Amino acid sequence: MVKYDVISMISKPKRTPVESVDKLSTTKASSKVIADRVEMSLNSTKFERGWETIGTHLIRNISTPQVPGKRVKVAAFDLDGTLINTKSGAKFSRGPTDWKWWGNSSTRVPEALSKLYSDGYLIVIFTNQGAVVVNKNSKSFSNLKAKLNLIYEELNKHQIKSLYVYASPKRPSKDSVSSEEQHKSTRKPAIGMWQNLEQVLVEEGKTIVYEGSFYVGDAAGRNKDFSDSDLKFAENAKINFKTPEEFFID
């Protein structure tokens, strides 16, 4: 009678090279996800800490990296009514989280900005903030910074690593550091904010490509608009102008 060694007859299935490659790819993918999350967190932290004021007439955040090259195309946007609307439906924001992307799509705006960033544009926000006052205990200033920190965090998820912000606040009724003229110079349609950007870029050895730059805003002087300050701002800065409807939809 022949005896069979059952144990020796049973062999474990060999792992195919494909399985090994799949595991390696998965490991690489996981590492990339972790690295991306770390980079996003570092970018957001840098942006949050990058807020500065010039007197009481200008708020800016230019802490994130500039786009490469000596010649810079600027894609500039108004904030309220152009990049975002209130989530509550109120005319003015009720707090740092009371915002949503402009229009009926939750992805149209960030995807459009992501395309601009990948095409080499420097993305800049220029916004009049007449309800914001710059002083030591300003809740309005804190709320503005918190809201824009959240906006940058969302844009960062769409691989937008560079965003500059300029805001023109209201002149404080007391203890104003800046003059009335300085405050007027940074409020659209005046171009004090734009001139500050020009100065920053010149100091970095860069120049703006005017024929390739543009500004998008909702104050275009149409019947429904509250003013034409965005249109005039673009004209004064000598760059092209579009409304949100023209840029994001048409």
Secondary structure by P-SEA (a helix, b strand, c coil): ccccccccccccccccaaaaaaaaaaaaaaaaaaaaaaaaaaaaaaaaaccccccccbbbbcccccccccbbbbbbbbcccccccccccccccccccccccccccccaaaaaaaaaaaaccbbbbbbbccccccccccaaaaaaaaaaaaaaaaaaaacccbbbbbbbbccccccccccaaaaaaacccccaaaaaaaaaaaaacbbbcccccccccccccccccccaaaaaaaaaacbbbbcccccccc
